[in-house]
Amino acid sequence: MSEPAETAAAEGTDPPPPEGEVRATFFDHLKELRIRLVRALLGVAVGVAVAGWFSERLFRWVMQPVLDSLPEGQRALNYTSSLEPFMVYLKVALYGGLFLAAPWVLFQLWLFIAPGLYKKEKTLVIPFVAIGTLLFYCGVAFTYFVVMPFAFPALASIAGPDMKPILTMREQLTLVLAMMLGFGVVFEIPVIIAFLSMIGLVTPEFLSKYRRHAAIVNVILAAILTPTGDPLNLFLMAAPMIVFYEVGIIAARIVGKKRKAAEAATAS
């Protein structure tokens, strides 16, 4: 341990920052947070402009699994006010913009937390952004190509063959977006766990100890989030949550080893 660190430990105070690094004040953190938020919002604004140009086509593409679940001759969505189509396309543009700007927003988040990390941890910026973005997109794709083709026919069959569906644009878009965002967050579980391990809030030992409890909680959450109550859709939601929890434990072990190595290198 270096002499300044030994002196700080003997006096019961925080050790000085590593050579070449300066501790930021509370107001410096607020200023940095404001900068990152503004830049993230500018990126989202650009994404919204791009998605808004194609909002009608995006809406029709997203709604295709819903329409395919309806009987022949009834494959259409309705609207209940003159303003509804405009508000629906605006919502598509907003969420599409967030979807497109996700890598940029994650990058700004990383730049905000990076000053509090060790140098070796800062090198994880590219894997953090790349893996986080890829997993989120995979969650959305999993929803569209796997979950929705099963979920919406199951929902349509509940009413019975003698019932005629009258589905509105707004309600169906809200349901689809909720499903996509839900699975997108589920697929982010390894990144979230790795981040919590990196800042010291959880440890691999803690996660392994409560593995069974986490599995039960995941199934309960899946039952709440799943739009239908049938076992197949429940499995499609719960299985990724359980699998990604285990992947998160592995990621936490990797991150934990790197953090310990960084702490040892700084203390020596």
C-alpha positions in Angstrom: 0.0 0.0 0.0 1.3 3.5 -0.8 2.3 5.9 1.9 -0.6 8.4 1.3 -3.1 5.5 1.4 -1.5 4.1 4.6 -1.7 7.6 6.2 -5.4 7.9 5.2 -6.2 4.5 6.6 -4.5 5.2 9.9 -6.4 8.5 10.2 -9.7 6.9 9.3 -10.2 9.1 6.2 -10.8 8.3 2.6 -7.6 7.6 0.6 -6.5 10.2 -1.9 -7.5 9.7 -5.5 -5.0 7.9 -7.8 -2.2 9.9 -9.3 -3.4 12.0 -12.2 -7.0 11.9 -11.1 -9.0 14.6 -9.4 -12.1 14.0 -7.3 -15.1 15.9 -8.6 -17.3 17.9 -6.3 -21.1 17.5 -5.9 -21.7 20.4 -8.2 -19.3 19.0 -10.8 -21.4 15.8 -10.8 -24.6 17.8 -11.3 -23.0 19.7 -14.2 -21.8 16.5 -15.8 -25.2 14.9 -15.3 -26.8 17.9 -17.0 -24.4 17.7 -20.0 -25.1 13.9 -20.4 -28.8 14.3 -20.2 -28.9 17.1 -22.8 -26.7 15.1 -25.2 -28.8 12.0 -24.6 -32.0 14.0 -25.3 -30.5 15.5 -28.5 -29.8 12.0 -29.7 -33.3 10.9 -28.9 -34.7 13.9 -30.8 -32.7 12.9 -33.9 -34.1 9.4 -33.5 -37.6 10.7 -33.2 -37.3 12.8 -36.3 -36.1 9.8 -38.3 -38.7 7.4 -36.9 -41.4 10.1 -37.4 -40.7 10.1 -41.1 -41.6 6.4 -41.3 -44.1 6.3 -38.5 -47.1 5.0 -40.5 -45.0 2.2 -42.1 -43.5 1.3 -38.7 -47.0 1.2 -37.2 -48.3 -1.2 -39.9 -45.2 -3.4 -39.5 -45.4 -3.6 -35.7 -49.2 -4.3 -35.9 -48.8 -7.2 -38.4 -48.8 -10.0 -35.8 -52.0 -8.5 -34.3 -53.7 -8.3 -37.7 -52.6 -11.9 -38.5 -54.4 -13.2 -35.4 -57.8 -11.8 -36.6 -60.2 -13.8 -38.7 -60.2 -13.3 -42.5 -62.2 -10.3 -43.5 -61.8 -8.6 -40.1 -58.1 -7.8 -40.2 -58.3 -4.1 -39.5 -57.7 -1.7 -36.6 -60.2 1.0 -35.7 -59.9 4.5 -34.2 -62.5 6.2 -32.0 -61.6 9.9 -32.7 -60.2 12.0 -35.5 -57.1 12.7 -33.3 -56.3 9.1 -32.5 -54.3 8.2 -35.7 -52.1 11.3 -35.2 -51.5 10.5 -31.6 -50.7 6.9 -32.4 -48.2 7.9 -35.1 -46.6 10.4 -32.7 -46.2 7.7 -30.1 -44.6 5.4 -32.7 -42.2 8.2 -33.5 -41.3 8.8 -29.8 -40.7 5.1 -29.0 -39.0 4.6 -32.4 -36.7 7.4 -31.6 -35.8 5.9 -28.2 -35.2 2.6 -29.9 -32.8 4.1 -32.4 -31.0 6.3 -29.9 -30.6 3.5 -27.3 -26.8 3.0 -28.1 -26.2 6.8 -27.8 -28.1 7.0 -24.5 -26.2 4.0 -23.0 -23.0 5.6 -24.1 -23.9 8.9 -22.3 -24.8 6.9 -19.2 -21.4 5.2 -19.3 -19.6 8.5 -19.7 -21.3 9.8 -16.6 -20.4 6.8 -14.4 -16.9 6.2 -15.9 -15.1 8.8 -13.7 -16.0 6.8 -10.6 -14.5 3.6 -12.0 -10.9 2.3 -12.1 -9.0 2.5 -15.4 -9.4 -1.2 -16.2 -13.1 -0.9 -15.7 -13.3 2.1 -18.0 -12.1 -0.1 -20.8 -15.4 -1.9 -20.6 -17.2 1.0 -22.2 -17.4 -0.7 -25.7 -18.6 -4.1 -24.4 -21.1 -2.3 -22.0 -22.7 -0.3 -24.8 -22.5 -3.0 -27.4 -23.8 -5.8 -25.3 -26.5 -3.7 -23.6 -27.8 -2.5 -27.0 -27.6 -5.9 -28.6 -29.5 -7.5 -25.7 -32.2 -4.9 -25.8 -32.7 -5.3 -29.5 -32.7 -9.1 -29.1 -35.5 -8.7 -26.5 -37.6 -6.6 -28.9 -37.0 -9.1 -31.8 -37.8 -12.0 -29.5 -41.1 -10.3 -28.7 -42.0 -9.7 -32.3 -41.0 -12.9 -33.9 -41.6 -15.4 -31.0 -44.0 -14.1 -28.4 -46.5 -12.1 -30.4 -47.3 -14.8 -33.0 -48.3 -17.0 -30.0 -49.8 -14.4 -27.6 -52.3 -12.7 -29.9 -53.9 -15.8 -31.3 -54.3 -17.0 -27.7 -55.9 -13.7 -26.7 -58.2 -13.8 -29.8 -59.4 -17.3 -29.0 -60.5 -16.4 -25.4 -63.5 -14.5 -26.6 -64.9 -17.4 -28.7 -65.7 -17.9 -32.4 -69.1 -16.0 -32.2 -67.5 -12.8 -30.9 -66.3 -10.1 -33.3 -63.2 -8.1 -32.3 -63.2 -4.3 -32.6 -59.6 -3.4 -31.9 -58.4 0.2 -31.7 -55.1 1.5 -32.9 -54.2 3.2 -29.6 -54.9 0.2 -27.3 -53.1 -2.3 -29.5 -50.1 -0.1 -29.9 -49.9 0.4 -26.1 -50.1 -3.4 -25.5 -47.4 -4.2 -28.1 -45.0 -1.5 -26.9 -45.5 -2.7 -23.3 -44.6 -6.2 -24.4 -41.5 -5.1 -26.4 -40.2 -2.8 -23.6 -40.8 -5.6 -21.0 -38.8 -8.2 -22.9 -36.2 -5.6 -23.8 -35.6 -4.9 -20.1 -35.7 -8.7 -19.3 -32.9 -9.2 -21.8 -30.9 -6.5 -20.1 -30.7 -8.4 -16.8 -27.1 -9.6 -17.3 -25.9 -6.0 -18.0 -27.9 -4.7 -15.0 -26.4 -7.3 -12.7 -22.9 -6.7 -14.0 -23.3 -3.0 -13.4 -24.6 -3.5 -9.8 -21.7 -5.8 -9.2 -19.3 -3.3 -10.6 -20.4 -0.6 -8.2 -20.4 -3.0 -5.3 -24.2 -3.3 -4.6 -24.3 -7.1 -5.2 -21.8 -9.9 -5.2 -21.8 -13.2 -7.1 -22.0 -15.0 -3.7 -25.2 -13.1 -2.8 -26.7 -13.8 -6.2 -25.9 -17.5 -6.1 -27.2 -17.8 -2.5 -30.6 -16.4 -3.5 -30.9 -18.1 -6.9 -34.0 -20.1 -6.0 -35.7 -17.1 -4.5 -34.9 -15.1 -7.7 -36.4 -17.9 -9.8 -39.7 -17.7 -7.9 -39.7 -13.9 -8.2 -39.0 -14.2 -11.9 -42.0 -16.5 -12.4 -44.3 -14.2 -10.4 -43.1 -11.2 -12.5 -43.6 -13.2 -15.7 -47.2 -14.1 -14.6 -47.9 -10.4 -14.0 -46.3 -9.1 -17.2 -47.5 -11.8 -19.6 -50.6 -10.6 -21.5 -52.2 -14.1 -21.4 -52.4 -16.6 -18.6 -51.6 -19.7 -20.6 -48.5 -21.7 -19.7 -46.8 -21.3 -23.1 -46.6 -17.5 -22.9 -45.7 -17.6 -19.2 -42.8 -19.9 -20.1 -41.7 -17.6 -22.9 -41.4 -14.7 -20.4 -40.1 -16.6 -17.4 -37.4 -18.7 -19.1 -35.4 -15.8 -20.4 -35.5 -14.1 -17.0 -34.2 -17.2 -15.3 -31.5 -17.8 -17.9 -30.3 -14.2 -17.9 -30.1 -14.2 -14.1 -27.6 -17.1 -14.4 -25.7 -15.2 -17.1 -25.7 -12.2 -14.8 -24.1 -14.2 -12.1 -21.3 -15.2 -14.5 -20.9 -11.6 -15.6 -20.8 -10.5 -11.9 -17.9 -12.9 -11.3 -16.0 -11.6 -14.2 -16.6 -7.9 -13.2 -15.8 -8.7 -9.6 -12.4 -10.2 -10.4 -11.5 -7.2 -12.5 -12.5 -4.8 -9.8 -10.5 -6.6 -7.2 -7.5 -6.6 -9.5 -7.9 -2.8 -10.0 -8.2 -2.2 -6.3 -5.1 -4.2 -5.6 -3.2 -2.4 -8.3 -4.3 1.0 -6.9 -3.5 0.1 -3.3 0.0 -1.2 -4.1 
